[in-house]
Amino acid sequence: MSDGLPLAQAPSFPIGMGGLLAQALRSMGTSSFYESIVEVVRQVIPCDFWIIARYDARSKPLILSETGMNGHAKTIYSDRLWRRDPLPGHATASPARVVSLQELRSNGALDTVYSHYLKSALGIEDELALLFPISDGSFLALCLDRQEQVFSEAELAFARELQAVLVEMHHQHVLRAIDRQVSLFLYNNGLGKPEILIVGSDHTVLYKSDTWSNAALEAFERELRPEELSCGRVAETSGRNGWSLVRLQEQSSDAILAGADVYLLRRNTTALGDRVSEFSRLHQLTERQQQILVLSLQGHPNASIAERLGISVGGVKNHKLRLYEKLDITSERELMSAVFSHF
């Protein structure tokens, strides 16, 4: 027999909350993460509408998303009343990460002008704010708003317990979001950051970096199937445009990596530069033709090449036409094949 609470006294778990928590976990690192968190909290603490805003130390709060602010209320807040918002002062003075308007009223932290604005312009009777630290003086606020009832002590207590988990999810989300942004930047600028794919022994994809699929299409003109990779033949395979696929040989005892194969898909920009230099020397390309060749191999369209080289789009087309004539080819696909099949 369990020594815990009798079944009749066990806390209820709202139907559907498990799926919402799973969705919030899946959305970490994406722009929908905080809205997913709001949906989780609303399952146990109902509200009429919600607001997500970022507060920075020395600037006007940025309203990122909301479901109940009318245009007039937004204008009044943005023009002047944001300076009376009590949340920045509370976040600075208190380590508490959950606060309600009712508490702020009781503590004298809510002035009458701002209180009148909330009631008349927004129709808010009470607001429950979950605060997520970003850096010194900056935080994100997820605000649940009610138009008729105040939040109970039991709801505040539950929110504080839940917030311990949500703040850790927030930290992980920030790390993933930054990594995703950096990965996309490096990929789009051809700087060669490796893409990662982790495949289990049953060919299940355990992890795939955000831009793996884009890189695979560029390297092999298709997405490679896990069973192709896990067949044992892949140690290092060269792709197009300087990409190479490598399987790591080291085994890990990590819970995710144990028994799995880790593949890195990376572009060796140094090797690509060496190839282009040698190719240009052999075919006696001009300096401008070599510049256009490098940018074309990195995936830049004519407009981007023109902008980077400070010439017109028509000038780029003319240089390419002469390059094609010199190499006896007619398309960019043939140009790439000529460079990489030569070595």
C-alpha positions as CSV (number, residue, x, y, z in Angstrom):
1,M,0.0,0.0,0.0
2,S,1.2,3.5,-0.7
3,D,1.8,5.9,2.1
4,G,0.6,8.9,-0.1
5,L,-2.7,10.6,-0.2
6,P,-5.9,8.6,-0.6
7,L,-7.1,8.5,-4.1
8,A,-10.0,10.8,-3.4
9,Q,-7.6,13.5,-2.1
10,A,-5.0,13.2,-4.9
11,P,-4.6,16.5,-6.9
12,S,-6.3,16.4,-10.2
13,F,-4.4,16.6,-13.5
14,P,-6.5,18.4,-16.1
15,I,-7.2,16.3,-19.2
16,G,-5.1,17.7,-22.1
17,M,-2.4,19.2,-19.9
18,G,0.1,16.4,-20.7
19,G,-0.3,17.1,-24.4
20,L,0.2,20.8,-23.9
21,L,3.3,20.3,-21.8
22,A,4.7,18.0,-24.5
23,Q,3.9,20.7,-27.1
24,A,5.7,23.4,-25.0
25,L,8.8,21.1,-24.7
26,R,8.8,20.6,-28.5
27,S,8.5,24.3,-29.1
28,M,11.6,25.3,-27.1
29,G,13.9,27.3,-29.3
30,T,11.0,28.5,-31.5
31,S,8.9,31.7,-31.5
32,S,5.8,29.8,-30.3
33,F,7.4,28.7,-27.0
34,Y,5.9,31.3,-24.6
35,E,2.4,31.1,-26.1
36,S,2.7,27.3,-25.5
37,I,3.6,28.0,-21.9
38,V,0.5,30.3,-21.5
39,E,-1.7,27.5,-22.7
40,V,-0.2,25.1,-20.1
41,V,-0.8,27.5,-17.3
42,R,-4.4,28.3,-18.5
43,Q,-5.3,24.7,-18.0
44,V,-5.1,25.0,-14.3
45,I,-5.4,28.8,-13.8
46,P,-8.1,30.1,-16.2
47,C,-8.1,33.7,-17.5
48,D,-10.1,35.9,-19.9
49,F,-7.1,37.0,-21.9
50,W,-3.3,37.2,-21.7
51,I,-0.4,39.5,-22.6
52,I,3.3,38.6,-23.2
53,A,5.8,41.4,-22.9
54,R,9.5,42.0,-22.5
55,Y,10.8,44.5,-20.0
56,D,14.2,46.0,-20.5
57,A,16.1,48.1,-18.0
58,R,16.0,51.4,-19.7
59,S,13.4,51.3,-22.4
60,K,9.7,51.0,-23.0
61,P,8.3,47.4,-22.5
62,L,7.8,45.6,-25.8
63,I,4.4,43.8,-26.1
64,L,5.2,40.7,-28.0
65,S,1.8,39.0,-28.2
66,E,-1.6,39.4,-26.6
67,T,-5.3,38.4,-26.9
68,G,-7.2,41.2,-25.2
69,M,-5.6,44.6,-25.6
70,N,-7.6,47.0,-27.7
71,G,-5.8,49.6,-29.8
72,H,-6.8,52.5,-27.6
73,A,-5.4,50.8,-24.5
74,K,-2.2,50.0,-26.3
75,T,-1.8,53.6,-27.4
76,I,-2.3,55.0,-23.9
77,Y,0.1,52.5,-22.4
78,S,2.8,53.1,-25.0
79,D,2.5,56.9,-24.9
80,R,2.9,57.5,-21.2
81,L,1.4,54.9,-18.7
82,W,4.2,52.3,-19.2
83,R,6.3,54.4,-16.9
84,R,3.7,53.7,-14.1
85,D,3.8,49.9,-14.7
86,P,4.7,48.3,-11.3
87,L,6.2,45.1,-12.7
88,P,9.8,46.5,-13.4
89,G,10.0,47.9,-9.8
90,H,8.8,44.6,-8.4
91,A,11.2,42.5,-10.4
92,T,14.1,44.6,-9.3
93,A,13.1,44.7,-5.6
94,S,11.9,41.1,-5.1
95,P,13.2,37.7,-6.2
96,A,9.6,36.5,-6.5
97,R,8.8,35.3,-10.0
98,V,5.0,35.3,-9.6
99,V,3.0,38.3,-8.6
100,S,-0.6,39.5,-8.9
101,L,-2.2,42.9,-9.1
102,Q,-4.1,42.2,-6.0
103,E,-0.8,41.7,-4.1
104,L,0.6,44.9,-5.5
105,R,-2.5,46.8,-4.5
106,S,-2.2,45.4,-1.0
107,N,1.4,46.4,-0.8
108,G,0.8,49.9,-2.1
109,A,2.9,49.3,-5.2
110,L,0.0,50.1,-7.6
111,D,-0.8,53.8,-8.0
112,T,-4.3,55.0,-8.5
113,V,-3.7,56.3,-12.1
114,Y,-2.4,53.0,-13.4
115,S,-5.1,51.1,-11.4
116,H,-7.8,53.2,-13.1
117,Y,-6.2,52.6,-16.5
118,L,-6.3,48.8,-16.0
119,K,-10.0,48.9,-15.0
120,S,-11.3,51.4,-17.5
121,A,-9.2,50.8,-20.6
122,L,-8.5,47.0,-20.3
123,G,-11.4,45.9,-17.9
124,I,-8.9,44.1,-15.7
125,E,-9.9,43.1,-12.2
126,D,-6.7,41.1,-11.5
127,E,-3.6,40.0,-13.3
128,L,-1.2,37.2,-12.6
129,A,2.3,37.8,-13.9
130,L,4.9,35.0,-14.3
131,L,8.3,36.6,-14.6
132,F,11.2,35.0,-16.6
133,P,14.7,36.6,-16.1
134,I,16.7,37.4,-19.2
135,S,19.6,39.5,-17.9
136,D,20.2,42.1,-15.2
137,G,17.2,44.5,-15.4
138,S,15.5,42.6,-18.2
139,F,12.8,40.0,-18.0
140,L,9.8,38.5,-19.8
141,A,6.3,38.7,-18.3
142,L,3.5,36.3,-19.1
143,C,0.4,38.0,-17.8
144,L,-2.9,36.2,-17.3
145,D,-5.8,38.7,-16.9
146,R,-9.3,38.4,-15.4
147,Q,-12.1,40.8,-15.8
148,E,-14.3,39.9,-12.9
149,Q,-12.5,37.7,-10.3
150,V,-9.2,37.9,-8.5
151,F,-6.7,35.0,-8.4
152,S,-7.0,32.9,-5.2
153,E,-4.2,32.2,-2.8
154,A,-4.4,28.5,-3.9
155,E,-3.9,29.6,-7.6
156,L,-0.9,31.8,-6.6
157,A,0.7,29.0,-4.7
158,F,0.2,26.6,-7.6
159,A,1.7,29.1,-10.0
160,R,4.8,29.5,-7.8
161,E,5.3,25.8,-7.8
162,L,4.8,25.5,-11.5
163,Q,7.1,28.5,-12.2
164,A,10.1,26.7,-10.9
165,V,9.8,24.2,-13.8
166,L,8.8,26.9,-16.3
167,V,11.8,29.1,-15.6
168,E,14.2,26.2,-16.2
169,M,12.3,25.5,-19.5
170,H,12.8,29.2,-20.3
171,H,16.5,29.0,-19.8
172,Q,16.8,26.0,-22.1
173,H,14.6,27.7,-24.6
174,V,16.9,30.7,-24.7
175,L,19.9,28.5,-25.3
176,R,18.2,26.6,-28.1
177,A,16.9,29.8,-29.7
178,I,20.4,31.4,-29.7
179,D,21.9,28.2,-31.1
180,R,19.3,28.0,-33.8
181,Q,19.8,31.6,-34.7
182,V,23.6,31.2,-34.9
183,S,23.2,28.0,-36.9
184,L,21.0,29.7,-39.5
185,F,23.4,32.6,-39.7
186,L,26.4,30.4,-40.2
187,Y,24.6,28.3,-42.7
188,N,23.3,31.2,-44.7
189,N,26.7,32.8,-44.8
190,G,28.5,29.6,-45.8
191,L,30.7,29.6,-42.7
192,G,30.8,25.8,-42.3
193,K,29.2,25.1,-38.9
194,P,28.6,21.3,-38.8
195,E,25.0,20.0,-38.9
196,I,24.3,17.2,-36.6
197,L,22.1,14.1,-37.0
198,I,21.9,11.4,-34.3
199,V,20.3,8.1,-35.4
200,G,19.4,5.2,-33.0
201,S,20.1,1.6,-33.7
202,D,16.6,1.1,-35.0
203,H,17.0,4.0,-37.5
204,T,15.1,6.4,-35.3
205,V,16.2,10.0,-35.6
206,L,17.0,11.0,-32.0
207,Y,18.2,14.5,-32.9
208,K,18.5,16.6,-36.0
209,S,19.9,20.1,-36.1
210,D,17.6,22.8,-37.5
211,T,19.4,23.3,-40.8
212,W,20.5,19.6,-41.4
213,S,17.8,19.2,-44.1
214,N,18.9,22.3,-46.0
215,A,22.5,21.2,-45.9
216,A,21.7,17.7,-47.0
217,L,19.8,19.0,-50.0
218,E,22.7,21.1,-51.0
219,A,25.3,18.4,-50.5
220,F,23.4,15.4,-52.0
221,E,20.3,17.0,-53.7
222,R,18.0,15.0,-51.4
223,E,17.4,14.2,-47.7
224,L,19.3,11.0,-46.8
225,R,17.3,8.3,-45.1
226,P,18.5,7.1,-41.7
227,E,18.7,3.5,-42.9
228,E,21.1,4.6,-45.6
229,L,23.4,6.1,-43.1
230,S,23.2,3.3,-40.5
231,C,24.0,0.5,-42.9
232,G,27.6,0.7,-41.9
233,R,29.1,1.9,-45.2
234,V,29.3,5.6,-44.2
235,A,32.6,6.7,-42.6
236,E,33.3,9.8,-44.7
237,T,31.5,10.7,-47.8
238,S,32.1,13.8,-50.0
239,G,29.1,15.8,-51.2
240,R,28.7,18.7,-53.6
241,N,29.8,22.3,-52.9
242,G,32.5,21.3,-50.4
243,W,30.2,19.4,-48.0
244,S,31.4,16.2,-46.4
245,L,29.5,13.6,-44.3
246,V,31.3,12.1,-41.3
247,R,30.3,9.5,-38.8
248,L,31.9,9.9,-35.4
249,Q,33.7,6.8,-34.2
250,E,33.6,7.5,-30.4
251,Q,30.9,5.7,-28.4
252,S,29.1,7.6,-25.6
253,S,27.4,6.5,-22.4
254,D,25.1,9.5,-22.5
255,A,21.4,8.5,-22.1
256,I,20.6,9.9,-25.6
257,L,23.8,8.9,-27.4
258,A,24.3,5.4,-26.1
259,G,24.2,2.9,-29.0
260,A,23.5,5.7,-31.5
261,D,25.4,6.9,-34.5
262,V,26.4,10.6,-34.7
263,Y,26.8,12.1,-38.1
264,L,28.3,15.5,-38.9
265,L,27.6,17.2,-42.2
266,R,30.0,20.1,-42.7
267,R,31.3,22.3,-45.4
268,N,35.0,22.7,-45.6
269,T,35.3,26.3,-46.8
270,T,39.1,26.2,-46.8
271,A,39.1,23.2,-49.1
272,L,36.5,24.9,-51.3
273,G,38.7,28.0,-51.6
274,D,41.7,25.9,-52.5
275,R,39.7,24.1,-55.2
276,V,38.4,27.3,-56.7
277,S,41.9,28.8,-56.8
278,E,43.4,25.8,-58.5
279,F,40.4,25.6,-60.9
280,S,40.7,29.3,-61.7
281,R,44.5,28.9,-62.4
282,L,44.0,25.9,-64.7
283,H,41.2,27.6,-66.7
284,Q,42.8,31.1,-66.6
285,L,39.8,32.8,-65.0
286,T,40.0,36.5,-64.3
287,E,39.9,37.8,-60.8
288,R,36.3,38.9,-61.2
289,Q,35.2,35.6,-62.7
290,Q,36.9,33.8,-59.7
291,Q,34.9,36.1,-57.3
292,I,31.7,35.3,-59.0
293,L,32.5,31.6,-59.1
294,V,33.1,31.5,-55.3
295,L,29.8,33.4,-54.5
296,S,27.9,31.1,-56.9
297,L,29.2,28.0,-55.3
298,Q,28.1,29.5,-51.9
299,G,24.6,29.7,-53.2
300,H,24.3,33.5,-53.8
301,P,21.8,34.6,-56.5
302,N,22.8,37.2,-59.0
303,A,21.3,40.1,-57.0
304,S,23.3,39.1,-53.9
305,I,26.5,38.7,-56.0
306,A,26.0,42.1,-57.5
307,E,25.5,43.7,-54.1
308,R,28.6,42.1,-52.6
309,L,30.8,43.0,-55.5
310,G,29.4,46.5,-56.1
311,I,28.4,45.9,-59.7
312,S,25.0,45.7,-61.5
313,V,23.0,42.5,-61.9
314,G,23.5,42.8,-65.6
315,G,27.3,42.9,-65.1
316,V,27.1,39.7,-63.1
317,K,25.2,38.0,-65.9
318,N,27.7,39.2,-68.5
319,H,30.7,37.9,-66.4
320,K,28.8,34.5,-66.0
321,L,28.1,34.3,-69.7
322,R,31.8,34.8,-70.5
323,L,32.7,32.3,-67.8
324,Y,30.3,29.7,-69.3
325,E,31.8,30.3,-72.8
326,K,35.3,29.8,-71.4
327,L,34.3,26.5,-69.8
328,D,32.1,25.4,-72.6
329,I,29.0,25.0,-70.4
330,T,25.5,26.6,-70.4
331,S,24.2,26.5,-66.8
332,E,25.1,27.0,-63.1
333,R,24.5,23.3,-62.4
334,E,27.2,22.5,-65.0
335,L,29.5,25.1,-63.5
336,M,29.3,23.4,-60.1
337,S,29.8,20.0,-61.6
338,A,32.8,21.3,-63.5
339,V,34.5,22.5,-60.4
340,F,33.9,19.5,-58.2
341,S,34.3,16.8,-60.8
342,H,37.7,18.2,-61.8
343,F,39.4,17.0,-58.6
